[in-house]
Every structure is written in structure tokens, then in C-alpha cells.
Amino acid sequence: MKRAPLTLKGAERLRAEVERLKTVERPRIIAAIAEARAHGDLSENAEYHAAREQQSFLEGRIKELESALSYAEVIDVSRLKPNGKIVFGATVDLADEDSGEEISYQIVGELEADIKRGLISVASPFARALIGKSEGDSIEFQAPNGKRRYEIVAVRYTG
């Protein structure tokens, strides 16, 4: 199995999620199952079936995260020396060449990607268009709403 890259911060967030799922969510669901069992006939008990479904989802998520963390190659972005080139973990400041709007993204592992937080997957077409480029370069990207051109304003490597 190929080792998936993960930033140090991303690995810490995922470990914290596993810990929360095990120490907060798991006991809450177990209590909900016990309470639903106390209501009697389980065959027609919607609360019981909902709690069991939640438990199944939760255990699946814990397994997924633990497996991903065990196979992850955790990379400390602040220790990279890529000579100004955009690589995994880089935070890139971009200016839309048409609107002038500025945005920032960090290129991260697939499991930690979250566009709302400015974290894009290294496997995404947008990240692949950025990899290997440097400050001052321009890229053209086929976005869902048409072609977009961005100028790379700055490249940072902070954890």
C-alpha cells in the first residue's frame, strides 16, 4: 500500500478526532443503545436501530482514521527546503488574474482536505496544476465555471 502524505497538523487533527470519537461519541452511543434497549421490543424500536446505525458508522470512521494514520507519511512542512517551488504542504497565495481576488490554499493529504478551511488535496487537479511552480508564475486552471488564470503571489512552508 502506498503511504499517503499527511501534514503534521493534519495528523494531529485526525488523532484528536479519533480520541474524541473513542472517549466522547462511543460512550454516548453505547448509553443511547442501553436506554433504547430498556424500552422493550427491539424489533420495532426506532431509537435502538438509529443508535446501532450510529454505532456502526462511528466504528467505521474510527477504523478508517486509525488505518489512514498507520499508513500515513507525516511530513513536517516547516522543515521542507524546496527552493521556492510549490510542493506538498506548501501554502500558496494566489491572485485571480481577471478579478484580482486573492485566495490562499495549503496543499495537504486527501484525508485532511477541507476547501472551506483553505486545505486542498494534493491529488486534486488544482493542486497538481500548482505543484512545481514558483512565486511569480501563472497557472491556467479549468474550473467547473470555466477557465481561470491565477498568478502565484507567494509560497510559504509553515507547519
Buried (B, 14 or more C-beta within 10 A) or exposed (E): EEEBBBBBBBBBBBEEBBEEBEEEBBEEBEEBBEEBEEEEEEEEBEBBEBBBEBBEEBEEBBEEBBEBBEEBEBBEBEEBEBEEBBBBBBBBBBBEBEEEEEEEBBBBBBBBBBEEEEBBBBEBEBBEBBBEBEBEBEBEBEEEEEEBEBBBBBBBBEE
